[in-house]
Amino acid sequence: MACIVSFLRARIHEDETRAVRGTTGGPWSPQRVLAECRAKRLLLTALEGGQADERMSRMLRAMALPYSAHPEFEREWLPG
């Protein structure tokens, strides 16, 4: 689980950096992207305190899915 959590934290950081620079692209405002980054971090923090189980695994995979085209995304993270 630690690997997917690290992957998600890095992608959230990238999204946040783009939002701060104003280079989010598409219909998303920087404020909306920053709010989404904060929400994702809160979810990750909540998940880290719990026992790893199937529900946690499914949630982390769902959170990682938007980043599936990223070169560091692992195919095993695709929802099954």
TACORBEL-V517974 format. One record per residue. N is the residue number from 1. RES is the residue in one letter. OMEGA is omega in whole degrees, 0 to 359 (none if undefined). Layout:
# TACORBEL-V517974
{{N,RES,OMEGA} {N,RES,OMEGA}}
This chain:
# TACORBEL-V517974
{{1,M,183} {2,A,182} {3,C,181} {4,I,178} {5,V,177} {6,S,177} {7,F,181} {8,L,179} {9,R,179} {10,A,180} {11,R,178} {12,I,178} {13,H,178} {14,E,179} {15,D,181} {16,E,179} {17,T,178} {18,R,181} {19,A,180} {20,V,179} {21,R,181} {22,G,182} {23,T,183} {24,T,180} {25,G,179} {26,G,184} {27,P,187} {28,W,175} {29,S,177} {30,P,180} {31,Q,180} {32,R,179} {33,V,179} {34,L,177} {35,A,178} {36,E,177} {37,C,180} {38,R,180} {39,A,179} {40,K,178} {41,R,178} {42,L,177} {43,L,179} {44,L,179} {45,T,179} {46,A,181} {47,L,182} {48,E,182} {49,G,184} {50,G,178} {51,Q,179} {52,A,178} {53,D,183} {54,E,180} {55,R,179} {56,M,180} {57,S,179} {58,R,180} {59,M,179} {60,L,178} {61,R,178} {62,A,179} {63,M,182} {64,A,186} {65,L,179} {66,P,181} {67,Y,186} {68,S,178} {69,A,181} {70,H,183} {71,P,180} {72,E,178} {73,F,180} {74,E,183} {75,R,180} {76,E,179} {77,W,178} {78,L,178} {79,P,183} {80,G,none}}
